[in-house]
Amino acid sequence: MGRPLAEQRVVITGAAHGLGAALARAFAVAGSRLVLIDRDADALAKLGESLSGQVQLIQADLADATATKTAIEKIDPARDPIDTLIHNAAILRPEPFAQVSYATFRATVDVGIQAGYLLSQAVWPQMLNRGGALIFVSSQSGIKGFADETAYCVAKHGLEGLSKCLALEALDRDVVACTITPGMAMNTPMSEQNYPPELKKKWVDPDVLAAAFLHIAQSRDPSFSGQRLNAWELSEQHRNPS
């Protein structure tokens, strides 16, 4: 059925930098009420000052379950429902498997899967009643394995499975649960640290990918649910959503 973006309350994790910040800007322009979550309080505050409309800023380390639950209490989805949840937060620290510490593995997986589970479960009851969109940002690392990305691949593969299960449980309930991959190399702080020179030569600004997220959130196209979508291709189709 869909819902106009100007009538939506939208949660974006990992919102202070890169793709998350680009999405925050795009949804703010569309008139959505925003809830932005990030562990970088200074960058989050700076972003918030640049946005128009209603913006709630929540500083939280989503690797910490207690901090995630506290953030959920601040969002209070039971009182003020969430229309769209975009779980974008992630940790990528490339290193050989033999050198990956348990702390790094847990933090990476917990930011991805644990936070995704807790946030989704918090908004799930009201989404089943009134519709909504759950969008999990994935990558090629959620599709196949890469050397030196053990923890990151586990986290992204987990989100792929979570979205598919939620899509099945929400059949015929006006809820879209999907993953989305950038589809192009993005110019972000994470990619600056990890991309080789050949990828940096052809990366794009994450702002050009925002149209895909706007379209999913607004249309709630049931054909998207349970799918892995390509943000670059979808943005090309819906660069100027109505």
Secondary structure, DSSP 8 states (H G I E B T S, - for coil): ----GGG-EEEEES-SSHHHHHHHHHHHHTT-EEEEEES-HHHHHHHHHH--S-EEEEE--TTSHHHHHHHHHHH-TTTS--SEEEE---------GGG--HHHHHHHHIIIIIHHHHHHHHHHHHHHHH-EEEEEE--GGGTS--TT-HHHHHHHHHHHHHHHHHHHHTTTTTEEEEEEE-SS-B-SHHHHHH--HHHHTT-B-GGGGHHHHHHHHHH--GGGTT-EEEHHHHHHH-SS--
